[in-house]
């Protein structure tokens, strides 16, 4: 049966929506090459100009879909529609700043304002000690806040994808030189040395902030590997790919090849782990070798997008263009100057937030301890599992909230999903999986789970009519993989397991045609 069904299995893709991150990645590579090999001594202002150019492309590519998404979101009956913020659940900025819920027209104005601000940064860069520069930075920063906070649940801005954009703006607006306006005719001569000193301190803080994000990610992955007795590089990327094949079949042929050739994902897992962990070496090796640290990271995010549909390219990767900019010399006395205390306090809080993994307990964007994708997942995990099949691939609405195990997670925990919202989803979808104890998972996340549901076994939630043959196929493979009574080893039958997926996909596509 699987063979005949697979022949008719097709997934129509909006190529513009799925290929524009690849275009953005190529542009970022171009900017990186320009900063590294075409400019003799690139400055912080050069970085900001290239960063703004990449950000502008991301906004222009994503804005048409985001505008349609927001119009639906604003007028929907979703219980979260009035929440505005950042990170994993529209959290308050700095844990305390509530941003307003804009109307669709006001969001359009915010997008236009952000585009204008980015264009001005491209044109003028960062020129310290000037009033017009301070106005441009604040104008662009406020526009950015309204833009990303409105779209926290939309795919390209969801979760942590806007965090580094906020980080860059915060360090700039906390810089004392932004406000020390010099109106003298000799300012170009008298402030050159100060600008170089300040740029060195600012670049050091930004690079240390970035290193803390990636390094704590590596430590968590290695830690969970030791605690759970499994290798994160060997199993986790492949398992994440398996879930993404259902939820985000953006590049079906690539995803099929990667799934059937687990060794490739195993190598990719080690590549990503090494790329993240090596970033801290930028403080210990000559600057001329830094491209060996940053280019692998930029490449790693492209691989994650192709395999998992996780778009950290549009708004996260442009920050990595900071790599070619050298940190100049400064002394500890310069670093500890009173005027730099706000900036140092911001950096210090991030280091504490990352070191103590505080994001597992509280969201305070733009600080992060990168808890995403650090659990050692396997295809046959015997802990709570959640899959999604949806017609979202043919929809302009990209709602990122369906995939994050919401049937298990307590709504009060901050990452839950209200079951009453099922009928409000603007495309047909099926959420399904297996309820069971989360004891396999780290103790700190047990509080997220509704323990009274664990005895249910296979479950399904949907806003469409599910034919019996599709229901049976879903239940069969889920129980085969995740039931405690199953001895099935999927790693010796990857092709057979993929054929089961193709059968589910084909039956789902057929059911959609009958709706």
C-alpha positions as CSV (number, residue, x, y, z in Angstrom):
1,X,0.0,0.0,0.0
2,X,2.8,2.4,0.8
3,X,4.3,2.2,-2.7
4,X,1.1,3.1,-4.4
5,X,0.3,5.9,-2.0
6,X,3.8,7.4,-2.2
7,X,3.6,7.8,-6.0
8,X,0.7,10.2,-5.5
9,X,2.2,12.0,-2.5
10,X,2.9,15.7,-3.4
11,X,3.5,18.7,-1.3
12,X,3.0,22.0,-3.0
13,X,5.4,24.6,-1.8
14,X,5.5,28.4,-1.9
15,X,9.0,28.6,-3.2
16,X,9.3,32.3,-2.6
17,X,8.6,31.8,1.1
18,X,11.0,29.0,1.5
19,X,13.8,30.1,-0.7
20,X,14.2,33.7,0.5
21,X,16.1,32.7,3.6
22,X,18.6,31.0,1.3
23,X,18.9,34.3,-0.6
24,X,19.4,36.1,2.6
25,X,22.1,33.7,3.6
26,X,23.9,34.3,0.4
27,X,23.7,38.0,0.9
28,X,25.2,37.6,4.5
29,X,28.0,35.5,3.0
30,X,28.6,38.3,0.5
31,X,28.7,40.9,3.3
32,X,31.1,38.7,5.3
33,X,33.5,38.3,2.4
34,X,33.3,42.1,1.8
35,X,34.1,42.9,5.4
36,X,36.8,40.3,5.7
37,X,38.7,40.6,2.4
38,X,37.7,43.8,0.7
39,X,37.9,46.3,3.5
40,X,41.4,46.8,5.0
41,X,40.3,47.8,8.5
42,X,36.6,47.4,8.8
43,X,35.0,49.4,11.6
44,X,32.0,49.0,13.9
45,X,30.2,51.4,11.7
46,X,30.9,49.2,8.6
47,X,29.5,46.2,10.5
48,X,26.3,48.1,11.4
49,X,25.8,49.2,7.7
50,X,26.2,45.6,6.5
51,X,24.0,44.3,9.4
52,X,21.3,46.8,8.5
53,X,21.5,45.8,4.9
54,X,20.9,42.1,5.7
55,X,18.2,43.0,8.2
56,X,16.5,45.2,5.5
57,X,16.4,42.3,3.1
58,X,14.9,40.1,5.9
59,X,12.2,42.6,6.5
60,X,11.4,43.1,2.8
61,X,11.2,39.3,2.2
62,X,9.1,38.5,5.2
63,X,6.9,41.5,5.5
64,X,4.3,40.5,2.9
65,X,3.6,37.2,4.7
66,X,3.9,38.8,8.1
67,X,1.3,41.4,7.3
68,X,-1.2,38.8,6.2
69,X,-0.4,36.8,9.3
70,X,-0.9,39.8,11.6
71,X,-4.2,40.7,10.1
72,X,-5.5,37.3,10.8
73,X,-3.9,37.2,14.3
74,X,-5.3,40.6,15.3
75,X,-8.9,39.8,14.2
76,X,-8.8,36.1,15.4
77,X,-10.4,34.6,18.4
78,X,-7.1,33.2,19.7
79,X,-6.7,33.6,23.4
80,X,-3.1,34.9,22.9
81,X,-3.9,37.5,20.3
82,X,-3.4,40.5,22.6
83,X,0.0,39.3,23.9
84,X,2.9,41.3,22.7
85,X,6.6,40.6,23.4
86,X,9.6,38.5,22.5
87,X,11.2,35.1,23.1
88,X,9.3,31.9,23.6
89,X,5.9,33.3,24.7
90,X,5.7,36.9,23.9
91,X,7.5,37.8,27.2
92,X,7.7,41.3,28.4
93,X,10.8,43.3,27.3
94,X,13.4,43.1,30.2
95,X,10.7,41.2,32.1
96,X,8.8,44.4,32.8
97,X,8.1,46.5,29.7
98,X,4.7,45.9,28.1
99,X,4.5,46.8,24.4
100,X,1.2,47.9,22.9
101,X,-1.0,45.8,20.6
102,X,-0.9,47.6,17.3
103,X,-3.7,47.5,14.8
104,X,-2.8,46.1,11.4
105,X,-2.5,49.6,10.0
106,X,-0.2,50.7,12.8
107,X,2.0,47.6,12.2
108,X,2.2,48.6,8.5
109,X,3.5,52.0,9.7
110,X,6.0,50.3,12.1
111,X,7.3,48.2,9.2
112,X,7.7,51.2,7.1
113,X,9.4,53.1,9.9
114,X,11.8,50.2,10.5
115,X,12.6,50.0,6.8
116,X,13.4,53.8,6.8
117,X,15.5,53.4,10.0
118,X,17.5,50.5,8.5
119,X,18.0,52.4,5.3
120,X,19.4,55.4,7.3
121,X,21.8,53.1,9.2
122,X,22.9,51.7,5.8
123,X,23.5,55.2,4.5
124,X,25.2,56.8,7.5
125,X,26.3,53.9,9.7
126,X,27.2,54.8,13.3
127,X,28.7,58.2,13.9
128,X,29.2,58.8,17.6
129,X,28.9,62.3,19.2
130,X,26.3,63.5,16.8
131,X,22.7,64.3,17.5
132,X,21.4,63.1,14.2
133,X,22.9,59.6,14.8
134,X,21.3,59.4,18.2
135,X,17.9,60.2,16.7
136,X,18.4,57.6,13.9
137,X,19.4,54.9,16.4
138,X,16.4,55.5,18.7
139,X,14.0,55.8,15.9
140,X,15.1,52.5,14.4
141,X,15.2,50.8,17.8
142,X,11.6,51.8,18.7
143,X,10.4,50.7,15.2
144,X,12.2,47.4,15.7
145,X,10.5,46.9,19.1
146,X,7.0,47.4,17.7
147,X,7.8,45.2,14.6
148,X,9.1,42.1,16.4
149,X,7.0,42.3,19.5
150,X,3.9,42.1,17.3
151,X,5.0,39.0,15.4
152,X,6.3,36.9,18.3
153,X,4.2,33.9,17.3
154,X,4.8,34.2,13.5
155,X,7.4,31.8,12.2
156,X,10.2,34.1,11.0
157,X,10.2,36.2,14.2
158,X,9.1,33.5,16.7
159,X,11.0,32.3,19.7
160,X,14.6,33.7,19.9
161,X,15.0,34.9,16.3
162,X,14.8,38.6,17.1
163,X,17.0,38.4,20.3
164,X,20.3,39.4,18.7
165,X,18.7,42.4,16.9
166,X,17.6,43.7,20.3
167,X,21.0,42.9,21.9
168,X,22.8,45.1,19.3
169,X,20.4,48.0,19.8
170,X,20.7,47.8,23.6
171,X,24.4,47.9,23.6
172,X,24.4,50.9,21.2
173,X,21.8,52.9,23.2
174,X,23.6,52.1,26.5
175,X,26.8,53.5,25.0
176,X,27.7,56.9,26.6
177,X,29.2,58.2,23.3
178,X,25.7,58.1,21.8
179,X,24.7,61.0,24.0
180,X,27.9,62.9,24.5
181,X,27.1,65.3,21.7
182,X,30.1,67.3,20.4
183,X,29.1,70.5,18.6
184,X,32.6,71.8,18.1
185,X,34.2,72.2,14.7
186,X,37.2,70.1,15.9
187,X,35.1,67.1,16.9
188,X,36.5,64.9,14.1
189,X,40.0,65.5,15.4
190,X,39.3,65.4,19.1
191,X,37.1,62.4,19.3
192,X,38.9,59.9,17.0
193,X,40.8,58.3,19.8
194,X,37.7,58.1,22.0
195,X,35.7,56.5,19.2
196,X,38.4,53.8,18.7
197,X,38.4,53.1,22.4
198,X,34.7,53.0,22.7
199,X,34.4,50.8,19.6
200,X,36.8,48.3,21.1
201,X,34.9,48.1,24.4
202,X,31.6,47.8,22.6
203,X,32.8,45.1,20.2
204,X,34.3,43.2,23.2
205,X,31.0,43.2,25.0
206,X,29.0,42.2,21.9
207,X,31.3,39.3,21.1
208,X,31.4,38.1,24.7
209,X,27.6,38.3,24.8
210,X,27.4,36.2,21.6
211,X,29.9,33.7,22.9
212,X,27.9,33.2,26.1
213,X,24.9,32.2,24.1
214,X,26.6,29.6,21.9
215,X,28.9,28.2,24.7
216,X,26.1,27.6,27.1
217,X,24.2,25.8,24.4
218,X,27.1,23.5,23.9
219,X,27.5,22.9,27.7
220,X,23.8,22.0,27.9
221,X,24.0,19.6,25.0
222,X,27.0,17.9,26.5
223,X,25.4,17.9,29.9
224,X,22.2,16.2,28.8
225,X,24.3,13.7,26.8
226,X,26.1,12.7,29.9
227,X,23.0,12.6,32.2
228,X,20.9,10.7,29.7
229,X,23.7,8.4,28.5
230,X,23.1,9.2,24.8
231,X,25.1,11.3,22.3
232,X,23.4,14.6,21.3
233,X,25.2,14.8,18.0
234,X,24.4,11.2,17.0
235,X,20.7,11.3,17.8
236,X,19.2,14.7,18.4
237,X,19.6,16.4,15.0
238,X,18.2,13.3,13.3
239,X,15.2,13.2,15.6
240,X,14.5,16.9,15.2
241,X,14.6,16.3,11.4
242,X,12.0,13.6,11.8
243,X,9.6,15.9,13.5
244,X,10.3,18.6,11.0
245,X,9.5,16.3,8.1
246,X,5.9,16.3,9.4
247,X,5.6,19.9,10.4
248,X,7.8,21.7,7.9
249,X,8.4,19.7,4.7
250,X,10.0,22.8,3.1
251,X,12.6,20.8,1.1
252,X,11.3,17.2,0.9
253,X,14.1,15.8,-1.2
254,X,16.8,17.2,1.0
255,X,15.0,16.1,4.1
256,X,14.4,12.6,2.8
257,X,18.1,12.2,1.9
258,X,19.2,13.4,5.3
259,X,16.8,11.2,7.1
260,X,17.7,8.0,5.3
261,X,21.4,8.8,5.7
262,X,21.7,9.3,9.4
263,X,25.5,9.4,9.2
264,X,25.2,12.8,7.5
265,X,23.1,14.2,10.4
266,X,25.5,12.7,12.9
267,X,28.4,14.5,11.2
268,X,26.3,17.7,11.1
269,X,25.6,17.4,14.8
270,X,29.3,17.3,15.6
271,X,29.9,20.1,13.2
272,X,27.3,22.3,14.9
273,X,28.6,21.5,18.4
274,X,32.1,22.3,17.4
275,X,31.1,25.5,15.6
276,X,29.2,26.7,18.6
277,X,31.9,25.7,21.1
278,X,34.8,27.2,19.2
279,X,33.4,30.7,19.1
280,X,35.0,31.5,22.5
281,X,38.4,31.0,20.9
282,X,38.0,34.4,19.2
283,X,39.4,35.9,22.4
284,X,42.6,33.7,22.2
285,X,43.6,33.4,18.5
286,X,44.8,36.1,16.1
287,X,42.0,38.0,14.4
288,X,43.0,37.0,10.9
289,X,41.7,33.5,11.7
290,X,38.3,34.5,13.1
291,X,36.6,33.7,9.8
292,X,37.3,30.0,10.7
293,X,35.0,30.6,13.7
294,X,32.2,32.6,12.2
295,X,31.7,31.1,8.7
296,X,31.0,27.6,10.2
297,X,28.3,29.2,12.4
298,X,26.7,31.0,9.5
299,X,26.7,27.7,7.5
300,X,25.3,25.8,10.5
301,X,22.2,28.0,10.5
302,X,21.6,27.3,6.8
303,X,21.8,23.6,7.4
304,X,19.3,23.9,10.3
305,X,16.9,25.8,7.9
306,X,17.2,23.2,5.1
307,X,16.8,20.3,7.5
308,X,14.3,21.6,10.1
309,X,12.7,24.7,8.6
310,X,14.1,26.8,11.5
311,X,14.7,30.3,10.1
312,X,17.4,31.9,12.1
313,X,18.8,33.4,8.9
314,X,16.5,36.3,8.4
315,X,17.1,38.1,11.7
316,X,19.8,36.2,13.7
317,X,22.6,35.4,11.2
318,X,23.2,39.1,10.3
319,X,24.6,39.7,13.8
320,X,27.3,37.2,12.9
321,X,28.7,39.7,10.5
322,X,30.4,41.2,13.5
323,X,33.1,38.5,13.1
324,X,35.4,40.4,10.7
325,X,35.6,43.5,13.0
326,X,38.7,43.4,15.2
327,X,38.5,44.4,18.9
328,X,41.1,47.1,19.5
329,X,43.3,47.6,22.5
330,X,41.9,48.9,25.8
331,X,42.9,48.7,29.4
332,X,41.1,47.5,32.5
333,X,40.9,51.1,33.6
334,X,39.1,52.0,30.4
335,X,36.8,49.1,30.7
336,X,35.8,50.0,34.2
337,X,35.1,53.6,33.5
338,X,32.0,54.8,35.3
339,X,30.2,55.9,32.1
340,X,30.3,52.3,30.9
341,X,28.5,50.8,33.9
342,X,25.1,50.4,32.2
343,X,26.7,48.5,29.3
344,X,28.7,46.3,31.7
345,X,25.6,45.7,33.8
346,X,23.7,44.5,30.7
347,X,26.6,42.2,29.8
348,X,27.0,40.9,33.4
349,X,23.3,40.0,33.6
350,X,23.5,38.0,30.4
351,X,26.5,36.1,31.7
352,X,24.6,35.2,34.9
353,X,21.4,34.5,33.0
354,X,23.3,32.1,30.7
355,X,25.5,30.4,33.3
356,X,22.6,29.6,35.6
357,X,20.3,28.5,32.8
358,X,17.7,31.0,34.0
359,X,15.6,30.8,30.8
360,X,14.4,27.4,32.0
361,X,12.6,29.2,34.7
362,X,11.8,32.7,33.5
363,X,11.8,34.7,30.2
364,X,13.5,38.1,30.3
365,X,14.3,39.0,26.7
366,X,16.7,39.9,25.3
367,X,18.7,37.7,27.7
368,X,18.8,34.0,26.9
369,X,20.4,30.8,28.0
370,X,19.5,29.0,24.8
371,X,17.4,26.1,26.1
372,X,16.2,25.3,22.6
373,X,17.2,21.9,21.0
374,X,19.4,20.8,23.9
375,X,17.6,17.6,24.9
376,X,19.0,14.4,23.5
377,X,16.0,13.2,21.4
378,X,15.7,9.9,19.7
379,X,13.3,8.6,17.1
380,X,12.0,6.0,19.6
381,X,11.9,8.1,22.8
382,X,9.6,6.8,25.5
383,X,8.6,10.2,26.8
384,X,5.9,12.7,25.7
385,X,5.8,13.1,21.9
386,X,4.0,15.5,19.7
387,X,3.7,15.6,15.8
388,X,2.0,18.0,13.5
389,X,0.6,17.5,10.0
390,X,-0.9,20.7,8.5
391,X,-1.9,22.4,5.4
392,X,0.2,25.3,6.5
393,X,2.6,24.6,3.7
394,X,0.0,26.0,1.3
395,X,-1.0,28.9,3.6
396,X,0.3,32.4,4.0
397,X,-0.3,32.1,7.7
398,X,2.8,30.7,9.5
399,X,1.8,30.0,13.0
400,X,4.7,28.6,15.0
401,X,2.8,27.6,18.2
402,X,1.4,24.3,17.0
403,X,4.7,22.4,17.2
404,X,5.9,22.9,20.7
405,X,4.3,19.9,22.6
406,X,1.4,22.1,23.8
407,X,-0.9,19.1,24.7
408,X,1.5,18.2,27.5
409,X,2.6,21.6,28.7
410,X,0.7,23.5,31.4
411,X,-0.9,26.7,30.0
412,X,0.4,28.6,33.1
413,X,4.0,27.6,32.4
414,X,4.3,30.2,29.6
415,X,4.6,27.8,26.6
416,X,1.2,26.2,26.7
417,X,-1.6,26.3,24.0
418,X,-5.2,26.7,24.9
419,X,-7.2,23.7,23.4
420,X,-10.1,26.1,22.8
421,X,-8.1,27.8,20.1
422,X,-8.1,24.7,17.8
423,X,-11.1,25.9,15.8
424,X,-9.5,29.3,15.2
425,X,-6.4,27.9,13.3
426,X,-6.8,29.2,9.7
427,X,-5.7,26.0,8.1
428,X,-6.4,22.4,8.5
429,X,-4.1,20.5,10.8
430,X,-3.7,17.3,12.9
431,X,-1.7,17.3,16.1
432,X,-1.0,13.8,17.4
433,X,1.4,11.9,19.5
434,X,1.8,9.8,22.7
435,X,1.1,10.7,26.3
436,X,3.4,9.2,28.9
437,X,5.6,10.2,31.8
438,X,8.3,12.8,31.3
439,X,10.6,11.1,33.7
440,X,13.1,10.6,30.9
441,X,13.4,14.4,30.6
442,X,15.4,16.7,32.9
443,X,13.8,17.2,36.3
444,X,13.6,21.0,35.8
445,X,11.1,20.7,33.0
446,X,8.7,18.3,34.8
447,X,6.7,21.2,36.1
448,X,5.6,22.0,32.6
449,X,3.6,18.8,32.1
450,X,0.0,18.0,33.0
451,X,0.5,14.7,34.8
452,X,-3.1,13.7,34.8
453,X,-2.9,13.1,31.0
454,X,0.0,10.6,31.0
455,X,-2.2,7.5,30.9
456,X,-3.9,8.3,27.7
457,X,-1.4,6.8,25.3
458,X,-2.0,7.8,21.6
459,X,-3.9,11.1,21.2
460,X,-5.1,13.3,18.4
461,X,-6.4,16.8,18.2
462,X,-7.6,18.4,14.9
463,X,-9.9,20.9,13.2
464,X,-10.7,18.6,10.3
465,X,-12.4,15.2,9.7
466,X,-9.8,12.5,9.9
467,X,-10.5,9.3,7.8
468,X,-10.2,6.0,9.5
469,X,-7.3,4.8,7.4
470,X,-5.3,7.9,8.2
471,X,-6.1,7.7,11.9
472,X,-5.0,4.0,11.9
473,X,-1.8,4.8,10.1
474,X,-0.9,7.6,12.6
475,X,-1.7,5.5,15.6
476,X,0.3,2.5,14.3
477,X,3.5,4.3,13.7
478,X,3.3,6.4,16.9
479,X,2.7,3.4,19.1
480,X,5.4,1.5,17.2
481,X,7.9,4.2,18.0
482,X,6.9,5.4,21.4
483,X,4.8,2.8,23.3
484,X,6.6,1.4,26.3
485,X,5.6,-2.1,25.1
486,X,7.2,-1.7,21.7
487,X,10.6,-3.2,20.9
488,X,10.8,-1.7,17.4
489,X,14.3,-0.3,16.5
490,X,13.8,2.5,13.9
491,X,17.5,2.9,13.3
492,X,17.6,-0.5,11.5
493,X,14.5,0.4,9.4
494,X,14.8,4.0,8.4
495,X,13.5,3.4,4.9
496,X,10.5,1.5,6.2
497,X,9.8,4.3,8.7
498,X,10.0,6.9,6.0
499,X,7.6,5.0,3.9
500,X,5.1,5.1,6.8
501,X,5.6,8.9,6.9
502,X,4.9,9.1,3.1
503,X,1.8,7.0,3.6
504,X,0.6,9.4,6.3
505,X,1.4,12.4,4.2
506,X,-0.5,11.1,1.2
507,X,-3.5,10.1,3.2
508,X,-3.5,13.6,4.8
509,X,-3.3,15.3,1.4
510,X,-6.2,13.1,0.2
511,X,-8.3,14.1,3.3
512,X,-7.6,17.8,2.6
513,X,-9.1,17.4,-0.9
514,X,-12.3,16.1,0.7
515,X,-12.7,19.1,3.1
